[in-house]
Amino acid sequence: MEHFDDLEWDIFREIGNIGSGHASVAMSLLVDGKTHISRTETLLSSPKDLMKSEFAGSENVDILHLGINGDLAGNTLILMVGETSAHLSRLLLEKKGNRAYVDSISAIQEFGNILVGSYMTALSNLVHLSAIPKVSNFIPQGKRDEAIGALGLGSGKKTLAIKTQVMNTDYGLSVIIFVLFDEGSLGKILLRTKPKDILVIDSLEKAKMIKGLLEEYSNLSIMHAADIASAGKVVRDRPPHLCLIDEAIMKDARLSDLRKAAGKNASIAVIGKAQPGASPPGVKLSYLRKPVSKERLIQLIDASGKPKG
């Protein structure tokens, strides 16, 4: 994971900012008080290392652990520093009219469920992938080593950790949120957040239709060319990741012209009513059946390559 470039590190930090912003709002509503968040940090670590060494020398830390399932998988750790867990349980149990909690532990666990649920909902809305928190596990002070084995967090395998601190000074609350996705999930997040250019070689109406299908994906840009000749001019300064070409235009195109029009590293998909035959020698074609399926279109975009000019 050391191979992440500057843009990718920035993306993960921004994800932390968005997720923790929603978690901070949820916390302020739960405790009826203002909260603020620290600058989001990214680091390479494992749950085991975080639980053992992030707060080395300090036993005054309670922890909530929530696994993450769905399209994205990983772990979330909420570290409650000092008397945070005691203050939280008191605030939640004493909240006027509150009968939802059996005891202080259930109150703290529900606090974790709501915070991480808010964080993951914001992330899911951004990348259009599910990230579903499991029910939280409360790990009291002095039980970290025991919990590592019980929760299956002891492998020590490093992954990218997104760290943000949420605080409420009025009640002396300090909560540190660590989100750790597995390597496959990190790749999925980047696929849905890194900028990608899509070239549509077809009518302007078709390009507008494609753009409409993808309007909720803010990282995607749609370019248009009416034919092979004009496509070559479009890609000269901006090589696309994916080229979508109408089957009628494809039939009249020479292989060399098609590759030049699409850019030498772009993925190419033919839009048509019938499945074409074998791809021409030297070029791999995908297929997008009419009427265009949004799900299939997203699959092609996720699989598209990185242009190199």
VEXDO-116112 format. One record per residue (C-alpha): x, y, z; residue in three letters; chain. Coordinates in Angstrom, 2 decimals, decimal comma. Each point is the difference from the previous one (the first is absolute). Layout:
// residues N
<pt X="X" Y="Y" Z="Z" res="ALA" chain="A"/>
...
// end
This chain:
// residues 309
<pt X="0,00" Y="0,00" Z="0,00" res="MET" chain="A"/>
<pt X="3,05" Y="2,24" Z="0,00" res="GLU" chain="A"/>
<pt X="-0,66" Y="0,34" Z="-3,75" res="HIS" chain="A"/>
<pt X="-2,90" Y="2,46" Z="0,50" res="PHE" chain="A"/>
<pt X="0,69" Y="3,29" Z="-1,78" res="ASP" chain="A"/>
<pt X="-0,69" Y="3,48" Z="1,37" res="ASP" chain="A"/>
<pt X="-3,46" Y="0,17" Z="-1,56" res="LEU" chain="A"/>
<pt X="-1,00" Y="-3,34" Z="1,54" res="GLU" chain="A"/>
<pt X="1,20" Y="1,02" Z="3,47" res="TRP" chain="A"/>
<pt X="-2,01" Y="3,23" Z="-0,39" res="ASP" chain="A"/>
<pt X="-3,09" Y="-2,02" Z="-0,99" res="ILE" chain="A"/>
<pt X="0,19" Y="-2,12" Z="3,15" res="PHE" chain="A"/>
<pt X="0,47" Y="3,10" Z="2,17" res="ARG" chain="A"/>
<pt X="-3,04" Y="1,62" Z="-1,62" res="GLU" chain="A"/>
<pt X="-2,02" Y="-3,16" Z="0,63" res="ILE" chain="A"/>
<pt X="0,99" Y="0,31" Z="3,65" res="GLY" chain="A"/>
<pt X="-1,08" Y="3,65" Z="0,03" res="ASN" chain="A"/>
<pt X="-3,41" Y="-0,82" Z="-1,50" res="ILE" chain="A"/>
<pt X="-0,65" Y="-3,04" Z="2,17" res="GLY" chain="A"/>
<pt X="1,14" Y="1,59" Z="3,24" res="SER" chain="A"/>
<pt X="-2,01" Y="3,13" Z="-0,80" res="GLY" chain="A"/>
<pt X="-3,17" Y="-2,08" Z="-0,03" res="HIS" chain="A"/>
<pt X="1,12" Y="-1,88" Z="3,12" res="ALA" chain="A"/>
<pt X="0,63" Y="3,31" Z="1,76" res="SER" chain="A"/>
<pt X="-3,53" Y="1,20" Z="-0,81" res="VAL" chain="A"/>
<pt X="-1,40" Y="-3,27" Z="1,35" res="ALA" chain="A"/>
<pt X="2,02" Y="0,38" Z="3,21" res="MET" chain="A"/>
<pt X="-1,16" Y="3,59" Z="0,51" res="SER" chain="A"/>
<pt X="-3,63" Y="-1,11" Z="-0,29" res="LEU" chain="A"/>
<pt X="0,52" Y="-2,88" Z="2,43" res="LEU" chain="A"/>
<pt X="1,56" Y="2,17" Z="2,73" res="VAL" chain="A"/>
<pt X="-1,88" Y="3,23" Z="-0,76" res="ASP" chain="A"/>
<pt X="3,23" Y="1,94" Z="-0,36" res="GLY" chain="A"/>
<pt X="2,38" Y="1,39" Z="-2,61" res="LYS" chain="A"/>
<pt X="2,83" Y="-2,17" Z="-1,28" res="THR" chain="A"/>
<pt X="3,05" Y="0,68" Z="-2,12" res="HIS" chain="A"/>
<pt X="2,39" Y="-2,24" Z="-1,89" res="ILE" chain="A"/>
<pt X="3,75" Y="-0,07" Z="-0,38" res="SER" chain="A"/>
<pt X="1,93" Y="-0,19" Z="-3,25" res="ARG" chain="A"/>
<pt X="-0,36" Y="-3,44" Z="-1,60" res="THR" chain="A"/>
<pt X="3,18" Y="-2,08" Z="-0,15" res="GLU" chain="A"/>
<pt X="0,90" Y="-3,10" Z="-2,02" res="THR" chain="A"/>
<pt X="2,55" Y="-2,56" Z="1,12" res="LEU" chain="A"/>
<pt X="1,02" Y="-3,58" Z="-0,64" res="LEU" chain="A"/>
<pt X="-0,82" Y="-2,21" Z="2,97" res="SER" chain="A"/>
<pt X="-1,92" Y="-3,07" Z="1,15" res="SER" chain="A"/>
<pt X="-2,82" Y="-0,24" Z="2,57" res="PRO" chain="A"/>
<pt X="2,39" Y="-1,88" Z="2,26" res="LYS" chain="A"/>
<pt X="2,64" Y="2,75" Z="-0,18" res="ASP" chain="A"/>
<pt X="-2,57" Y="2,74" Z="0,53" res="LEU" chain="A"/>
<pt X="-1,45" Y="-1,69" Z="3,07" res="MET" chain="A"/>
<pt X="3,42" Y="-0,74" Z="1,49" res="LYS" chain="A"/>
<pt X="2,26" Y="2,89" Z="-0,92" res="SER" chain="A"/>
<pt X="-2,04" Y="3,01" Z="-1,12" res="GLU" chain="A"/>
<pt X="-0,61" Y="0,78" Z="3,67" res="PHE" chain="A"/>
<pt X="3,06" Y="-1,65" Z="1,48" res="ALA" chain="A"/>
<pt X="0,38" Y="0,81" Z="3,66" res="GLY" chain="A"/>
<pt X="-3,62" Y="1,03" Z="0,43" res="SER" chain="A"/>
<pt X="-2,49" Y="-2,51" Z="1,39" res="GLU" chain="A"/>
<pt X="-2,71" Y="2,65" Z="0,28" res="ASN" chain="A"/>
<pt X="-1,58" Y="-0,82" Z="-3,36" res="VAL" chain="A"/>
<pt X="-3,21" Y="-1,94" Z="-0,69" res="ASP" chain="A"/>
<pt X="-0,56" Y="-1,39" Z="-3,49" res="ILE" chain="A"/>
<pt X="-2,98" Y="-0,81" Z="-2,20" res="LEU" chain="A"/>
<pt X="0,61" Y="-2,39" Z="-2,89" res="HIS" chain="A"/>
<pt X="-2,35" Y="-0,32" Z="-2,98" res="LEU" chain="A"/>
<pt X="0,69" Y="-2,23" Z="-2,98" res="GLY" chain="A"/>
<pt X="-1,07" Y="1,19" Z="-3,45" res="ILE" chain="A"/>
<pt X="-1,78" Y="-2,25" Z="-2,52" res="ASN" chain="A"/>
<pt X="-1,49" Y="0,49" Z="-3,46" res="GLY" chain="A"/>
<pt X="1,71" Y="1,14" Z="-3,19" res="ASP" chain="A"/>
<pt X="2,65" Y="1,49" Z="2,27" res="LEU" chain="A"/>
<pt X="1,56" Y="-2,00" Z="2,84" res="ALA" chain="A"/>
<pt X="2,18" Y="0,90" Z="2,96" res="GLY" chain="A"/>
<pt X="-0,03" Y="1,17" Z="3,60" res="ASN" chain="A"/>
<pt X="-0,82" Y="3,12" Z="1,95" res="THR" chain="A"/>
<pt X="1,51" Y="0,83" Z="3,39" res="LEU" chain="A"/>
<pt X="-1,38" Y="2,78" Z="2,20" res="ILE" chain="A"/>
<pt X="2,39" Y="0,94" Z="2,79" res="LEU" chain="A"/>
<pt X="-1,55" Y="1,89" Z="2,91" res="MET" chain="A"/>
<pt X="2,69" Y="1,89" Z="1,87" res="VAL" chain="A"/>
<pt X="0,00" Y="0,78" Z="3,71" res="GLY" chain="A"/>
<pt X="-3,45" Y="0,11" Z="1,57" res="GLU" chain="A"/>
<pt X="-1,79" Y="0,22" Z="-3,36" res="THR" chain="A"/>
<pt X="-1,85" Y="-3,31" Z="0,29" res="SER" chain="A"/>
<pt X="-1,15" Y="0,81" Z="3,56" res="ALA" chain="A"/>
<pt X="-1,19" Y="3,47" Z="-1,02" res="HIS" chain="A"/>
<pt X="-1,71" Y="-1,41" Z="-3,11" res="LEU" chain="A"/>
<pt X="-1,93" Y="-2,66" Z="1,85" res="SER" chain="A"/>
<pt X="-1,15" Y="2,54" Z="2,59" res="ARG" chain="A"/>
<pt X="-1,14" Y="2,45" Z="-2,67" res="LEU" chain="A"/>
<pt X="-1,86" Y="-2,64" Z="-2,00" res="LEU" chain="A"/>
<pt X="-1,65" Y="-1,64" Z="3,00" res="LEU" chain="A"/>
<pt X="-1,06" Y="3,31" Z="1,53" res="GLU" chain="A"/>
<pt X="-1,32" Y="1,46" Z="-3,24" res="LYS" chain="A"/>
<pt X="-3,57" Y="1,04" Z="0,67" res="LYS" chain="A"/>
<pt X="-2,54" Y="-2,62" Z="-1,02" res="GLY" chain="A"/>
<pt X="2,65" Y="-2,54" Z="-1,08" res="ASN" chain="A"/>
<pt X="-1,03" Y="-3,61" Z="0,63" res="ARG" chain="A"/>
<pt X="2,00" Y="-1,62" Z="-2,80" res="ALA" chain="A"/>
<pt X="3,01" Y="-1,17" Z="2,00" res="TYR" chain="A"/>
<pt X="0,11" Y="-2,87" Z="2,47" res="VAL" chain="A"/>
<pt X="3,27" Y="1,10" Z="1,60" res="ASP" chain="A"/>
<pt X="3,08" Y="2,12" Z="-0,57" res="SER" chain="A"/>
<pt X="1,68" Y="-2,58" Z="-2,27" res="ILE" chain="A"/>
<pt X="-3,01" Y="-0,25" Z="-2,32" res="SER" chain="A"/>
<pt X="-0,12" Y="3,81" Z="-0,15" res="ALA" chain="A"/>
<pt X="3,65" Y="0,20" Z="-1,03" res="ILE" chain="A"/>
<pt X="-0,42" Y="-2,80" Z="-2,55" res="GLN" chain="A"/>
<pt X="-2,99" Y="1,74" Z="-1,58" res="GLU" chain="A"/>
<pt X="2,06" Y="3,20" Z="-0,10" res="PHE" chain="A"/>
<pt X="2,61" Y="-1,87" Z="-2,03" res="GLY" chain="A"/>
<pt X="-2,62" Y="-1,53" Z="-2,28" res="ASN" chain="A"/>
<pt X="-1,43" Y="3,44" Z="-0,79" res="ILE" chain="A"/>
<pt X="3,36" Y="1,70" Z="-0,52" res="LEU" chain="A"/>
<pt X="1,39" Y="-2,68" Z="-2,33" res="VAL" chain="A"/>
<pt X="-3,35" Y="-0,38" Z="-1,74" res="GLY" chain="A"/>
<pt X="0,04" Y="3,73" Z="-0,81" res="SER" chain="A"/>
<pt X="3,60" Y="-0,21" Z="-1,19" res="TYR" chain="A"/>
<pt X="-0,65" Y="-3,00" Z="-2,26" res="MET" chain="A"/>
<pt X="-3,24" Y="1,40" Z="-1,40" res="THR" chain="A"/>
<pt X="1,86" Y="3,11" Z="-1,15" res="ALA" chain="A"/>
<pt X="2,72" Y="-2,15" Z="-1,58" res="LEU" chain="A"/>
<pt X="-2,54" Y="-2,28" Z="-1,70" res="SER" chain="A"/>
<pt X="-1,81" Y="2,98" Z="-1,49" res="ASN" chain="A"/>
<pt X="3,29" Y="1,28" Z="-1,38" res="LEU" chain="A"/>
<pt X="1,32" Y="-3,18" Z="-1,61" res="VAL" chain="A"/>
<pt X="-3,30" Y="-1,86" Z="-0,60" res="HIS" chain="A"/>
<pt X="1,24" Y="-3,09" Z="1,82" res="LEU" chain="A"/>
<pt X="-1,48" Y="-1,55" Z="3,14" res="SER" chain="A"/>
<pt X="1,92" Y="0,21" Z="3,29" res="ALA" chain="A"/>
<pt X="-2,10" Y="-1,52" Z="2,77" res="ILE" chain="A"/>
<pt X="1,24" Y="0,18" Z="3,62" res="PRO" chain="A"/>
<pt X="-0,41" Y="-3,01" Z="2,27" res="LYS" chain="A"/>
<pt X="-1,24" Y="0,40" Z="3,56" res="VAL" chain="A"/>
<pt X="2,67" Y="1,64" Z="2,15" res="SER" chain="A"/>
<pt X="2,17" Y="-1,84" Z="2,54" res="ASN" chain="A"/>
<pt X="0,98" Y="1,92" Z="3,13" res="PHE" chain="A"/>
<pt X="3,59" Y="-0,51" Z="1,16" res="ILE" chain="A"/>
<pt X="0,57" Y="1,54" Z="3,46" res="PRO" chain="A"/>
<pt X="3,28" Y="1,29" Z="1,33" res="GLN" chain="A"/>
<pt X="2,55" Y="-2,73" Z="0,61" res="GLY" chain="A"/>
<pt X="-1,69" Y="-2,54" Z="-2,34" res="LYS" chain="A"/>
<pt X="1,71" Y="0,90" Z="-3,26" res="ARG" chain="A"/>
<pt X="2,28" Y="-3,03" Z="-0,21" res="ASP" chain="A"/>
<pt X="-2,88" Y="-2,35" Z="0,73" res="GLU" chain="A"/>
<pt X="-2,18" Y="1,68" Z="-2,61" res="ALA" chain="A"/>
<pt X="2,61" Y="-0,26" Z="-2,76" res="ILE" chain="A"/>
<pt X="-0,31" Y="-3,78" Z="-0,07" res="GLY" chain="A"/>
<pt X="-3,73" Y="-0,15" Z="0,66" res="ALA" chain="A"/>
<pt X="-0,86" Y="2,35" Z="-2,87" res="LEU" chain="A"/>
<pt X="2,48" Y="-1,46" Z="-2,49" res="GLY" chain="A"/>
<pt X="2,10" Y="3,17" Z="-0,16" res="LEU" chain="A"/>
<pt X="3,34" Y="-1,59" Z="0,82" res="GLY" chain="A"/>
<pt X="1,53" Y="-0,67" Z="-3,42" res="SER" chain="A"/>
<pt X="1,96" Y="3,24" Z="0,03" res="GLY" chain="A"/>
<pt X="-0,46" Y="0,40" Z="-3,78" res="LYS" chain="A"/>
<pt X="0,33" Y="3,67" Z="-0,85" res="LYS" chain="A"/>
<pt X="-2,59" Y="1,94" Z="-1,93" res="THR" chain="A"/>
<pt X="-0,83" Y="3,65" Z="-0,47" res="LEU" chain="A"/>
<pt X="-1,61" Y="1,54" Z="3,07" res="ALA" chain="A"/>
<pt X="-2,05" Y="3,20" Z="-0,16" res="ILE" chain="A"/>
<pt X="0,14" Y="1,86" Z="3,32" res="LYS" chain="A"/>
<pt X="-2,16" Y="2,89" Z="1,23" res="THR" chain="A"/>
<pt X="-0,66" Y="1,38" Z="3,47" res="GLN" chain="A"/>
<pt X="-3,45" Y="1,31" Z="0,97" res="VAL" chain="A"/>
<pt X="-0,26" Y="2,09" Z="3,17" res="MET" chain="A"/>
<pt X="-2,54" Y="1,72" Z="2,22" res="ASN" chain="A"/>
<pt X="1,74" Y="2,23" Z="2,50" res="THR" chain="A"/>
<pt X="-3,15" Y="0,84" Z="1,99" res="ASP" chain="A"/>
<pt X="-0,31" Y="-3,58" Z="1,23" res="TYR" chain="A"/>
<pt X="3,66" Y="-1,00" Z="-0,24" res="GLY" chain="A"/>
<pt X="-0,57" Y="-2,46" Z="-2,86" res="LEU" chain="A"/>
<pt X="2,82" Y="-1,13" Z="-2,26" res="SER" chain="A"/>
<pt X="-0,65" Y="-2,72" Z="-2,57" res="VAL" chain="A"/>
<pt X="2,58" Y="-1,23" Z="-2,52" res="ILE" chain="A"/>
<pt X="-1,36" Y="-1,88" Z="-3,01" res="ILE" chain="A"/>
<pt X="2,20" Y="-2,38" Z="-1,98" res="PHE" chain="A"/>
<pt X="-1,37" Y="-1,50" Z="-3,22" res="VAL" chain="A"/>
<pt X="2,00" Y="-2,86" Z="-1,52" res="LEU" chain="A"/>
<pt X="-1,18" Y="-1,50" Z="-3,30" res="PHE" chain="A"/>
<pt X="1,61" Y="-3,08" Z="-1,52" res="ASP" chain="A"/>
<pt X="2,15" Y="0,45" Z="-3,09" res="GLU" chain="A"/>
<pt X="-2,72" Y="-1,10" Z="-2,41" res="GLY" chain="A"/>
<pt X="-2,42" Y="2,55" Z="1,44" res="SER" chain="A"/>
<pt X="2,57" Y="2,78" Z="-0,28" res="LEU" chain="A"/>
<pt X="0,30" Y="-0,81" Z="-3,70" res="GLY" chain="A"/>
<pt X="-3,78" Y="0,14" Z="-0,43" res="LYS" chain="A"/>
<pt X="-0,13" Y="3,39" Z="1,70" res="ILE" chain="A"/>
<pt X="2,65" Y="1,38" Z="-2,34" res="LEU" chain="A"/>
<pt X="-1,89" Y="-1,33" Z="-3,04" res="LEU" chain="A"/>
<pt X="-3,03" Y="2,02" Z="1,07" res="ARG" chain="A"/>
<pt X="1,81" Y="3,21" Z="0,99" res="THR" chain="A"/>
<pt X="2,95" Y="0,54" Z="-2,36" res="LYS" chain="A"/>
<pt X="-0,85" Y="2,16" Z="-3,02" res="PRO" chain="A"/>
<pt X="-0,82" Y="-1,89" Z="-3,20" res="LYS" chain="A"/>
<pt X="-0,78" Y="1,25" Z="-3,50" res="ASP" chain="A"/>
<pt X="-2,54" Y="-1,79" Z="-2,19" res="ILE" chain="A"/>
<pt X="0,00" Y="0,66" Z="-3,76" res="LEU" chain="A"/>
<pt X="-3,30" Y="-0,64" Z="-1,81" res="VAL" chain="A"/>
<pt X="0,37" Y="-0,37" Z="-3,79" res="ILE" chain="A"/>
<pt X="-3,64" Y="0,27" Z="-0,96" res="ASP" chain="A"/>
<pt X="-2,73" Y="2,59" Z="-0,32" res="SER" chain="A"/>
<pt X="-0,12" Y="2,95" Z="2,40" res="LEU" chain="A"/>
<pt X="-3,32" Y="-1,35" Z="1,28" res="GLU" chain="A"/>
<pt X="1,65" Y="-3,30" Z="0,92" res="LYS" chain="A"/>
<pt X="2,82" Y="1,81" Z="1,79" res="ALA" chain="A"/>
<pt X="-2,55" Y="2,00" Z="2,00" res="LYS" chain="A"/>
<pt X="-1,85" Y="-3,20" Z="0,89" res="MET" chain="A"/>
<pt X="3,24" Y="-1,60" Z="1,26" res="ILE" chain="A"/>
<pt X="0,77" Y="3,14" Z="2,00" res="LYS" chain="A"/>
<pt X="-3,47" Y="-0,12" Z="1,56" res="GLY" chain="A"/>
<pt X="0,48" Y="-3,60" Z="1,10" res="LEU" chain="A"/>
<pt X="3,27" Y="0,94" Z="1,70" res="LEU" chain="A"/>
<pt X="-0,92" Y="3,39" Z="1,47" res="GLU" chain="A"/>
<pt X="0,27" Y="-1,21" Z="3,61" res="GLU" chain="A"/>
<pt X="3,61" Y="-1,13" Z="-0,59" res="TYR" chain="A"/>
<pt X="1,84" Y="3,26" Z="0,52" res="SER" chain="A"/>
<pt X="3,41" Y="-1,45" Z="-0,96" res="ASN" chain="A"/>
<pt X="-1,08" Y="-0,76" Z="-3,60" res="LEU" chain="A"/>
<pt X="0,24" Y="2,39" Z="-2,95" res="SER" chain="A"/>
<pt X="-1,76" Y="-0,66" Z="-3,32" res="ILE" chain="A"/>
<pt X="1,60" Y="1,08" Z="-3,28" res="MET" chain="A"/>
<pt X="-1,70" Y="-0,19" Z="-3,40" res="HIS" chain="A"/>
<pt X="1,07" Y="-0,59" Z="-3,58" res="ALA" chain="A"/>
<pt X="-2,40" Y="-0,48" Z="-2,88" res="ALA" chain="A"/>
<pt X="2,35" Y="-2,20" Z="-2,02" res="ASP" chain="A"/>
<pt X="3,44" Y="-1,60" Z="-0,15" res="ILE" chain="A"/>
<pt X="1,67" Y="3,02" Z="-1,55" res="ALA" chain="A"/>
<pt X="-1,14" Y="2,44" Z="2,67" res="SER" chain="A"/>
<pt X="0,74" Y="-2,50" Z="2,78" res="ALA" chain="A"/>
<pt X="3,70" Y="0,10" Z="-0,87" res="GLY" chain="A"/>
<pt X="0,03" Y="3,73" Z="0,65" res="LYS" chain="A"/>
<pt X="-1,82" Y="-0,38" Z="3,34" res="VAL" chain="A"/>
<pt X="2,42" Y="-2,57" Z="1,43" res="VAL" chain="A"/>
<pt X="3,15" Y="1,78" Z="-1,12" res="ARG" chain="A"/>
<pt X="0,16" Y="2,11" Z="3,15" res="ASP" chain="A"/>
<pt X="-2,21" Y="-2,11" Z="2,26" res="ARG" chain="A"/>
<pt X="0,31" Y="-3,79" Z="-0,38" res="PRO" chain="A"/>
<pt X="-3,13" Y="-1,77" Z="1,27" res="PRO" chain="A"/>
<pt X="-0,21" Y="-2,99" Z="2,31" res="HIS" chain="A"/>
<pt X="-2,94" Y="-1,47" Z="-1,91" res="LEU" chain="A"/>
<pt X="-1,23" Y="0,50" Z="-3,55" res="CYS" chain="A"/>
<pt X="-3,63" Y="-0,83" Z="-0,83" res="LEU" chain="A"/>
<pt X="-0,61" Y="-0,29" Z="-3,75" res="ILE" chain="A"/>
<pt X="-3,26" Y="-0,63" Z="-1,86" res="ASP" chain="A"/>
<pt X="-0,11" Y="-3,24" Z="-1,99" res="GLU" chain="A"/>
<pt X="-0,88" Y="1,84" Z="-3,22" res="ALA" chain="A"/>
<pt X="3,11" Y="2,17" Z="0,29" res="ILE" chain="A"/>
<pt X="2,03" Y="-3,04" Z="1,02" res="MET" chain="A"/>
<pt X="-0,93" Y="-1,89" Z="-3,19" res="LYS" chain="A"/>
<pt X="1,57" Y="2,65" Z="-2,21" res="ASP" chain="A"/>
<pt X="3,12" Y="0,49" Z="2,12" res="ALA" chain="A"/>
<pt X="3,46" Y="-1,35" Z="-0,76" res="ARG" chain="A"/>
<pt X="1,85" Y="-1,54" Z="2,91" res="LEU" chain="A"/>
<pt X="2,79" Y="2,56" Z="-0,09" res="SER" chain="A"/>
<pt X="-2,51" Y="2,88" Z="-0,11" res="ASP" chain="A"/>
<pt X="-1,99" Y="-1,47" Z="2,89" res="LEU" chain="A"/>
<pt X="3,01" Y="-0,37" Z="2,25" res="ARG" chain="A"/>
<pt X="1,20" Y="3,48" Z="-0,88" res="LYS" chain="A"/>
<pt X="-3,44" Y="1,44" Z="0,69" res="ALA" chain="A"/>
<pt X="-0,35" Y="-1,75" Z="3,36" res="ALA" chain="A"/>
<pt X="3,53" Y="0,65" Z="1,21" res="GLY" chain="A"/>
<pt X="2,58" Y="-2,75" Z="0,20" res="LYS" chain="A"/>
<pt X="-0,79" Y="-1,08" Z="3,59" res="ASN" chain="A"/>
<pt X="-3,75" Y="0,54" Z="0,23" res="ALA" chain="A"/>
<pt X="-2,45" Y="-2,87" Z="0,38" res="SER" chain="A"/>
<pt X="-2,46" Y="-0,20" Z="-2,90" res="ILE" chain="A"/>
<pt X="-3,64" Y="-1,07" Z="0,17" res="ALA" chain="A"/>
<pt X="-2,42" Y="-0,26" Z="-2,92" res="VAL" chain="A"/>
<pt X="-3,58" Y="1,24" Z="0,54" res="ILE" chain="A"/>
<pt X="-2,42" Y="-2,12" Z="-2,01" res="GLY" chain="A"/>
<pt X="-3,12" Y="-2,14" Z="-0,14" res="LYS" chain="A"/>
<pt X="1,71" Y="-3,29" Z="-0,78" res="ALA" chain="A"/>
<pt X="3,09" Y="-1,70" Z="1,44" res="GLN" chain="A"/>
<pt X="2,83" Y="0,46" Z="-2,53" res="PRO" chain="A"/>
<pt X="2,32" Y="-2,74" Z="-1,11" res="GLY" chain="A"/>
<pt X="3,62" Y="-0,42" Z="1,04" res="ALA" chain="A"/>
<pt X="2,06" Y="3,13" Z="0,63" res="SER" chain="A"/>
<pt X="2,29" Y="1,08" Z="-2,86" res="PRO" chain="A"/>
<pt X="3,64" Y="-1,13" Z="0,36" res="PRO" chain="A"/>
<pt X="1,99" Y="2,36" Z="2,18" res="GLY" chain="A"/>
<pt X="-2,90" Y="1,57" Z="1,85" res="VAL" chain="A"/>
<pt X="-2,26" Y="-1,25" Z="2,79" res="LYS" chain="A"/>
<pt X="-3,60" Y="1,13" Z="-0,17" res="LEU" chain="A"/>
<pt X="-2,68" Y="-0,09" Z="2,68" res="SER" chain="A"/>
<pt X="-3,70" Y="0,30" Z="-0,72" res="TYR" chain="A"/>
<pt X="-2,79" Y="2,22" Z="1,31" res="LEU" chain="A"/>
<pt X="-3,41" Y="-1,15" Z="-1,13" res="ARG" chain="A"/>
<pt X="-2,80" Y="2,40" Z="-0,93" res="LYS" chain="A"/>
<pt X="-1,92" Y="1,23" Z="1,91" res="PRO" chain="A"/>
<pt X="2,98" Y="0,92" Z="2,13" res="VAL" chain="A"/>
<pt X="0,06" Y="-1,56" Z="3,47" res="SER" chain="A"/>
<pt X="1,38" Y="2,27" Z="2,71" res="LYS" chain="A"/>
<pt X="1,31" Y="-3,01" Z="1,94" res="GLU" chain="A"/>
<pt X="1,89" Y="-1,33" Z="-3,04" res="ARG" chain="A"/>
<pt X="1,33" Y="3,47" Z="-0,77" res="LEU" chain="A"/>
<pt X="1,42" Y="0,35" Z="3,52" res="ILE" chain="A"/>
<pt X="1,63" Y="-3,44" Z="-0,34" res="GLN" chain="A"/>
<pt X="1,78" Y="1,15" Z="-3,16" res="LEU" chain="A"/>
<pt X="1,11" Y="3,24" Z="1,63" res="ILE" chain="A"/>
<pt X="1,35" Y="-1,81" Z="3,08" res="ASP" chain="A"/>
<pt X="1,96" Y="-2,35" Z="-2,27" res="ALA" chain="A"/>
<pt X="1,36" Y="2,71" Z="-2,28" res="SER" chain="A"/>
<pt X="3,70" Y="0,68" Z="-0,14" res="GLY" chain="A"/>
<pt X="2,11" Y="3,01" Z="0,85" res="LYS" chain="A"/>
<pt X="0,90" Y="2,09" Z="-3,06" res="PRO" chain="A"/>
<pt X="3,64" Y="0,86" Z="-0,58" res="LYS" chain="A"/>
<pt X="-0,45" Y="2,34" Z="-2,90" res="GLY" chain="A"/>
// end
